[in-house]
Every structure is written in structure tokens, then in C-alpha cells.
């Protein structure tokens, strides 16, 4: 009998298992070579459409997600037009309805045009978006964040924040650490991230808002969120696979190593690992951010921020964290499935993927279904190959 590593409530595991057993197209997988895992959920992706479809589309992004075992994703609003009104959101939603093969849930913008100056039509958007974010930009004015959080409390929605103090960036593009100094690069200081997190946690404490922090990368961020949770603040957070596995000692002079926030120090990476182990960090999200090959060919300084990751996230996490006994597979499922779905109220349904966890594969961007190919994990040998992804009982990816 196929092994079922659900790590989810038994009643729900039965729903998935019943679907698997009754699916004639999956009869070849009735062997102990394979493992069933519940559908992963990524609360931070950039599918670039509308506005930037030369980088990625809803269709290619959803196909890439299914390839990686994901059956639910939340798409960030740094689009054109920005989904700050019902009219603008409809443009994106129409494409989702037409092209998505998995659950693609859009964020609404917190502010009009993500400019941080006036609130979006949060009242009109509330029932049509998964949460509100100005991702790609930190909300610079504390009074605007407080206004947004108060409105979010009224609407019972989550505020999701990309935390970055603009005046501290000073033109930086990698971590302000050893590599930047040795190679004469402009650095991004850790304070540009954690100072805004500290500010927002105080506002969330004052307003009672549900607050989620995007892609944390510094040891100070972990400690601030740990302390806020202990004080009863309704705060959750995510980090990304690359911050847990890589750091500034891995950097090379190539655009595939440039993302925002940047890869930090070894000390920061170890603090993040401690954070996922003790529950301070709730989710692992990929921040899948595709760009064209031409854009990412311009080196560390001139390439845009962003790498792809949704197709190999489970593989690199399973290989580097589970197989090295850093965390258990059950803990990884909490971070990729249970916690993000619970926090954002995203149902699991009959969603699962079937993996050969013993298969060794080399990460090759030519195998990606995403239009983006820039990954710092290129050439890495990992364990685990997805054979099939099932969404709402239907096969959406098959090797």
C-alpha cells in the first residue's frame, strides 16, 4: 500500500486517501515507493499578471506551483493595475478564473497604487481578497499603517507587510555584511527590516489587528516577533527556503543571488532555523518572483530583486532540513500546509501530491514550468521528485 505521510487530522487524511484509491488514473502508484503529501500552500508569490506577463503569467505560475506540489497560492498585488479597487481586481480575477489550475488567491493592496498615501477600497475588496498587502514596498508612515490596521480589524482581515524602512536602504542591494565589504558592494542593513517590524508589532498590539510579516531574514526580526507573540500580539510571520539554507557566504557575482530582503549572515540564518523550530516562524513561503533572463543577467548591482522557488521549495527543504535532522517531516508539513492554511483560512479539500522521496535529482531550471529560471539552487542535488499533484480531486500535474 502506498505510504500516506499526511501529518494532518485523520478525518481529512481519509478524504484524500479515498480520492487517491478511487482515482483510476493513479492506480500505477499503488506501491510503497511513493509518499502522499497534502497540498502545499504558499502565501507569498508573484505571478506578474496583469502588467508584467513577459516575466510570468497566472497560467505558467499555477503550472509551476502544481509542479512543486502546491495547490494554493496567494498572489501579491505589485501589478499593473494594482488591485486597489474592485475594477482593478476584476482584471486579475478574470485571468485567474480562466487560467488557474490550482487555488490562486489574490491580495488586495493596502493603499491606492501601493503608494502609501491613502487606503485602497478595503471595504469593497474585503470579500474578494485573501488579505491586504503592499508587498514590494514597506508602508513608510506609521499613521497610515495604524489606519490600515484599524480598518482591517473592522473587516476581520489580515494585514500582510513587506517591512522595509526606505531611508535606511541607501542604495543597497545585498546584505551589509562581509561579502559586501570584501567585494565593494552597497549593503542593506538589517535595521531596515526589523525596525519596521517593531513599529508594526506595537501598532498591532494597540489596535488588536491580525498582522503577518513577509519574508523575515534577520535575527532581530525573529526576536521581535517572538517577544510580540509572548505579549499576546496577533502576529504571524514567514521566511523563505533560501534564508534557511543559504547566507552571505554563498554569494557570487550573479543576479541569481539577488533577492529582497537579501541573504544575511550565518548568525541570522541560524536564528531563523531556531525560529522555525520553536514556532516563532509560522510558515515557509517562497516569495516566487520571476524575471526575464535578460533582466537577471546584469549581476548583483543591476539585476532586479527576485528569484524563483516554488518548483523546488519542498525538495531543498526536505533535503537540507528533514534529511539532516534539523526538523521532522511533520514539522515541515506544518510550515508548508497546516499553518499557512489555518492563518489565512484556506481549505485543503482533496488536495495532495505524490512523491518519490528517495529519488535524487539535480535542480535544472530548464525543467521549470515557470517562465522565470533564476535560482541560486541551480545544479544542487536534492532528494524527492513529484510525480502527481491533485487539486479538488483532479490531476493538475503529472510527470
matplotlib code that plots the C-alpha trace (Angstrom):
import matplotlib.pyplot as plt

x = [0.0, 1.2, 2.6, 0.5, 2.5, -0.3, 0.6, -2.9, -6.1, -7.1, -10.6, -9.1, -6.4, -9.2, -10.8, -7.5, -6.9, -10.4, -9.8, -6.5, -7.8, -10.8, -8.8, -8.3, -5.5, -3.4, -3.6, 0.1, 1.1, -0.2, 3.3, 5.4, 7.9, 5.7, 4.5, 1.3, 1.7, -1.1, -1.3, 1.2, 0.1, 2.3, 1.1, 3.6, 4.1, 4.4, 2.6, 3.1, -0.2, -1.7, 1.0, 4.2, 3.3, 6.7, 8.0, 5.3, 1.5, -1.2, -1.1, 2.6, 2.8, 0.0, 1.6, 4.9, 3.1, 1.4, 4.8, 6.2, 3.2, 1.4, -2.4, -3.0, -1.1, -1.6, -0.5, 1.0, -0.5, 2.5, 0.8, -0.4, -3.1, -2.6, -5.7, -6.7, -10.3, -13.0, -12.5, -8.7, -9.0, -11.5, -8.9, -6.7, -9.6, -10.8, -7.4, -7.4, -10.8, -9.7, -6.2, -5.6, -5.4, -5.0, -6.3, -4.9, -6.0, -5.2, -4.1, -5.7, -3.4, -3.4, -3.0, -4.0, -1.3, 0.8, 1.9, 1.3, -0.8, -4.4, -6.2, -7.5, -11.2, -10.7, -14.5, -15.2, -12.4, -12.7, -14.8, -12.8, -9.2, -7.3, -5.8, -4.3, -0.6, 1.5, 4.2, 7.2, 7.1, 7.2, 4.5, 6.6, 4.1, 3.1, -0.2, -1.1, -0.3, -2.4, -5.3, -5.0, -4.9, -7.9, -9.8, -8.6, -9.9, -13.3, -13.3, -11.7, -8.9, -5.1, -2.6, 0.4, 3.6, 6.8, 8.9, 11.5, 12.5, 13.4, 15.6, 17.9, 18.4, 20.9, 21.1, 22.0, 21.3, 22.9, 23.3, 25.5, 28.0, 31.3, 30.7, 29.6, 32.7, 35.1, 33.6, 32.8, 29.1, 26.5, 24.8, 21.3, 21.4, 19.3, 17.7, 15.8, 13.8, 13.5, 12.8, 9.6, 8.6, 9.0, 6.9, 4.1, 4.0, 3.4, 0.6, -0.9, -0.8, -2.6, -5.2, -5.7, -5.1, -4.2, -0.7, 1.5, 5.2, 6.6, 10.0, 11.8, 15.6, 17.3, 17.9, 16.4, 13.2, 12.8, 13.3, 10.9, 8.2, 8.9, 8.5, 5.4, 3.8, 4.6, 2.8, -0.3, 0.0, -1.9, 1.2, 2.5, 5.4, 7.0, 10.6, 11.7, 13.7, 16.8, 17.1, 17.1, 19.6, 21.8, 23.6, 26.0, 28.9, 27.3, 27.1, 28.5, 28.6, 25.4, 21.9, 20.5, 21.8, 19.9, 16.6, 14.9, 15.5, 19.0, 20.8, 22.0, 24.8, 25.3, 24.1, 20.9, 20.3, 20.8, 18.3, 15.8, 16.2, 15.7, 12.6, 11.0, 11.9, 10.3, 7.3, 8.2, 8.2, 4.8, 5.2, 7.7, 6.7, 8.8, 8.4, 8.5, 9.5, 10.3, 12.0, 13.2, 16.6, 17.8, 16.9, 18.6, 21.8, 23.0, 24.8, 24.3, 24.1, 22.0, 19.6, 16.2, 15.4, 13.8, 14.3, 12.0, 11.4, 8.0, 9.1, 11.9, 11.0, 9.9, 12.9, 15.5, 13.8, 13.3, 16.9, 18.6, 16.3, 14.5, 17.1, 19.7, 17.5, 17.1, 13.3, 10.9, 8.8, 5.7, 7.2, 7.8, 4.2, 3.1, 5.2, 4.1, 0.5, -1.2, -0.1, -0.5, -3.9, -5.1, -3.8, -5.3, -8.4, -7.6, -9.2, -7.3, -10.0, -9.0, -5.5, -2.4, 0.8, 2.6, 6.3, 9.2, 11.2, 14.1, 14.7, 17.9, 17.5, 19.6, 17.9, 17.8, 15.9, 15.3, 12.9, 10.9, 7.4, 7.8, 8.9, 11.5, 14.7, 16.8, 17.5, 20.6, 19.9, 20.8, 22.8, 22.1, 21.4, 18.2, 16.0, 12.4, 10.6, 6.9, 5.0, 1.4, -0.4, -4.2, -6.3, -10.0, -9.8, -8.4, -4.9, -3.3, 0.3, 1.7, 5.3]
y = [0.0, 3.5, 5.3, 8.3, 10.9, 13.3, 14.9, 16.2, 15.2, 11.6, 12.6, 14.8, 12.3, 9.8, 12.2, 12.4, 8.7, 7.9, 10.1, 8.5, 5.0, 5.7, 7.6, 5.2, 7.4, 6.8, 3.0, 2.7, 4.5, 1.7, 0.9, 1.7, 3.6, 6.7, 9.1, 11.1, 14.7, 17.2, 20.1, 22.8, 26.4, 29.4, 32.7, 34.8, 34.5, 36.9, 35.7, 39.1, 39.2, 41.6, 44.1, 42.0, 38.9, 38.8, 37.6, 35.2, 34.6, 33.2, 30.1, 29.5, 30.4, 28.0, 25.2, 25.8, 25.7, 22.4, 21.0, 21.8, 20.2, 23.4, 23.6, 27.0, 30.3, 33.9, 36.4, 39.7, 43.0, 44.8, 44.5, 46.9, 47.8, 47.4, 45.6, 48.5, 48.7, 46.2, 47.3, 46.7, 43.4, 42.1, 42.3, 39.9, 37.7, 37.2, 35.8, 33.6, 32.3, 31.5, 30.1, 28.9, 25.1, 25.5, 27.8, 31.3, 33.8, 37.5, 40.0, 43.4, 46.4, 48.3, 51.7, 53.1, 52.2, 50.9, 54.5, 54.6, 57.8, 56.7, 53.5, 51.3, 50.4, 47.9, 47.8, 46.8, 44.4, 42.5, 39.6, 39.1, 39.1, 36.8, 39.7, 43.1, 43.9, 46.5, 43.9, 45.1, 48.3, 49.0, 51.2, 54.2, 56.2, 54.8, 56.7, 55.1, 51.6, 52.3, 53.5, 50.3, 48.0, 49.7, 49.2, 45.5, 44.9, 46.3, 44.0, 41.0, 40.7, 40.3, 43.0, 41.4, 43.6, 43.8, 45.6, 48.0, 51.5, 53.3, 55.9, 53.1, 51.4, 53.9, 52.2, 48.8, 45.6, 42.8, 42.3, 44.9, 42.3, 40.6, 39.9, 43.5, 44.9, 42.5, 43.0, 46.7, 46.4, 48.7, 46.9, 46.7, 46.9, 44.6, 47.5, 48.4, 45.3, 44.8, 48.5, 48.5, 45.1, 46.5, 49.5, 47.4, 45.0, 47.9, 49.2, 45.7, 45.4, 48.7, 48.0, 44.3, 43.7, 40.4, 41.0, 38.8, 39.7, 38.7, 37.0, 37.8, 37.4, 38.8, 37.5, 40.7, 40.2, 36.7, 38.1, 41.0, 38.6, 36.1, 38.8, 40.2, 36.8, 36.4, 39.7, 38.4, 40.3, 38.5, 38.3, 35.5, 35.5, 33.7, 33.1, 31.6, 28.5, 30.5, 32.3, 29.0, 27.2, 29.9, 33.0, 35.7, 33.2, 31.6, 34.8, 35.0, 37.8, 36.7, 38.1, 34.7, 35.6, 38.9, 39.0, 41.3, 41.0, 39.8, 36.7, 37.7, 36.4, 32.9, 34.1, 35.3, 32.0, 30.1, 32.4, 31.7, 27.9, 28.3, 30.4, 27.6, 25.0, 26.9, 28.1, 31.8, 31.5, 30.1, 29.5, 29.0, 30.9, 31.0, 34.7, 33.2, 36.3, 35.6, 38.0, 37.6, 36.0, 39.3, 41.2, 38.7, 38.7, 42.0, 40.9, 41.8, 45.5, 45.9, 42.9, 43.3, 41.7, 38.3, 34.6, 31.7, 28.9, 27.3, 24.3, 23.2, 24.6, 21.2, 19.4, 21.8, 22.0, 18.2, 17.6, 20.3, 20.3, 17.0, 14.6, 16.4, 16.0, 19.8, 19.4, 16.5, 16.0, 16.6, 20.0, 20.8, 20.0, 22.3, 25.1, 24.4, 23.3, 23.5, 26.9, 28.9, 27.4, 27.9, 31.5, 32.6, 30.3, 28.4, 24.9, 21.8, 19.8, 16.8, 18.3, 16.3, 15.3, 12.0, 12.0, 9.6, 10.8, 8.6, 9.9, 12.0, 14.8, 17.8, 21.2, 22.3, 25.5, 24.1, 21.7, 24.5, 25.3, 28.9, 31.5, 32.5, 30.5, 32.4, 30.2, 30.1, 26.3, 25.6, 22.4, 21.3, 17.7, 17.1, 14.2, 14.0, 14.1, 15.0, 12.5, 13.9, 16.8, 16.6, 19.7, 19.3, 15.6, 16.3, 15.7, 19.1, 17.9, 14.5, 13.8]
z = [0.0, -0.8, 2.2, 3.4, 5.3, 5.8, 9.1, 9.2, 11.1, 10.4, 9.2, 6.5, 5.6, 4.9, 2.3, 0.4, 0.7, -0.6, -3.6, -4.3, -4.1, -6.3, -9.0, -11.9, -13.3, -10.2, -10.0, -11.0, -7.8, -5.5, -4.3, -1.2, -3.5, -3.2, -0.4, -0.4, 1.0, 1.5, -1.0, -0.1, 0.4, -0.5, 0.9, -1.0, -4.7, -7.7, -10.8, -12.5, -14.4, -15.2, -16.2, -16.4, -18.4, -20.0, -16.6, -15.6, -16.2, -14.0, -16.2, -16.0, -12.4, -11.5, -13.6, -11.8, -8.4, -9.3, -10.4, -6.9, -5.1, -4.3, -4.6, -3.1, -3.6, -2.6, -5.3, -4.3, -5.6, -7.1, -10.5, -13.2, -12.5, -8.7, -7.2, -5.1, -6.3, -7.4, -11.0, -11.0, -9.1, -11.6, -14.4, -12.4, -11.2, -14.7, -15.7, -12.6, -13.4, -17.0, -16.5, -12.9, -12.4, -8.7, -6.0, -6.8, -4.2, -4.8, -2.2, -2.3, -1.9, 1.4, -0.3, -3.6, -6.2, -3.3, -2.8, 0.9, 0.7, 1.0, 1.8, -1.0, -1.3, 1.5, 2.2, -1.4, -1.7, 1.6, 0.4, -2.8, -1.5, 0.9, 2.8, 2.3, 1.5, -0.2, -0.8, -2.7, -0.6, 3.1, 4.3, 5.5, 7.5, 10.9, 10.9, 7.6, 8.9, 12.0, 9.9, 7.8, 10.8, 12.3, 9.1, 8.9, 12.4, 11.3, 8.3, 10.0, 7.6, 7.9, 7.2, 5.5, 5.5, 3.5, 6.1, 4.8, 6.0, 2.9, 4.5, 5.7, 2.3, 1.0, -2.4, -1.1, -2.9, -0.9, 2.9, 4.6, 5.7, 5.0, 1.3, 0.6, 2.3, 0.6, -2.9, -2.7, -2.9, -1.2, 1.6, 3.0, 6.8, 9.0, 10.7, 7.6, 8.1, 11.8, 12.8, 10.8, 12.2, 15.7, 14.8, 13.3, 16.2, 18.5, 16.3, 16.1, 19.8, 20.2, 17.6, 18.0, 14.3, 12.7, 11.4, 9.2, 8.4, 5.0, 4.3, 7.6, 7.3, 10.4, 13.9, 15.3, 13.4, 14.9, 18.4, 18.0, 16.7, 19.5, 22.1, 20.5, 20.5, 24.1, 24.8, 23.0, 19.7, 16.9, 14.7, 12.4, 10.0, 7.2, 6.0, 2.7, 1.8, 0.7, 4.0, 5.9, 3.7, 2.2, 3.6, 2.5, 2.5, -0.5, -2.6, -6.1, -8.7, -10.4, -10.4, -9.3, -5.8, -5.6, -3.7, -1.2, 1.6, 0.8, 2.1, 5.5, 7.8, 9.1, 12.5, 11.0, 9.2, 12.4, 14.2, 11.5, 11.9, 15.7, 14.9, 12.8, 15.4, 18.3, 16.4, 16.2, 12.4, 11.4, 7.6, 4.9, 1.7, -1.5, -2.5, -6.0, -8.0, -11.7, -14.0, -17.6, -18.3, -19.7, -16.6, -14.3, -16.4, -15.1, -11.9, -8.3, -8.6, -11.7, -11.8, -10.3, -6.9, -7.0, -7.6, -8.4, -5.9, -6.0, -8.1, -5.9, -2.4, -1.0, -2.4, -1.0, 2.4, 2.6, 1.6, 3.8, 6.9, 7.2, 5.9, 8.0, 11.1, 11.6, 11.7, 11.1, 8.0, 10.2, 11.2, 7.5, 6.7, 9.5, 7.9, 4.3, 4.7, 8.1, 9.5, 6.3, 5.6, 9.1, 9.3, 6.0, 6.2, 3.1, 2.9, 2.0, 0.4, -1.8, -2.5, -2.4, -4.3, -4.7, -4.2, -4.7, -1.7, -2.5, -6.0, -6.3, -8.8, -9.9, -10.0, -13.6, -14.5, -17.9, -16.2, -14.7, -15.9, -14.7, -17.2, -14.6, -14.3, -11.8, -8.8, -6.5, -6.2, -9.8, -10.0, -6.4, -5.9, -3.9, -2.8, -3.8, -7.1, -7.5, -9.6, -9.5, -8.0, -7.4, -6.8, -5.8, -6.8, -10.3, -11.6, -12.4, -12.8, -13.8, -14.5]

ax = plt.figure().add_subplot(projection="3d")
ax.plot(x, y, z, "-o")
ax.set_aspect("equal")
plt.show()
